[in-house]
Amino acid sequence: FKPINPSYDNFFKHKVQRAALERLVKRLGIEKVQMILKELPRIIEKPYAPRISSPLQLESKLGDLITFIKQEKSKNGGVTIIR
């Protein structure tokens, strides 16, 4: 979360933020979470993208993020914005 939130280092002091990331890794796998985090700075700059700047927000807005990515994919003729 470093590229999108300058206070990222405080997240892991808070149990709620750590737990959210742990649940995401358990549900999606470490590789997929790393991919999402790598692409997130580029995604959230797009108009109408869900604003996500913490692990807890990522967990709670994951459905919105997936929907947004699918919409972008269909708008771009099948080209996904997450590689």
Number of C-alpha atoms within 10 A of each C-alpha: 17 12 12 16 13 10 11 15 10 9 16 13 10 9 9 13 18 14 14 18 20 16 14 18 15 11 11 12 12 14 10 13 17 13 12 16 18 15 14 21 18 13 22 16 12 12 8 9 16 20 18 21 19 18 23 19 15 23 17 12 15 15 12 14 21 12 14 18 17 17 13 19 15 12 11 11 8 11 12 14 14 15 8
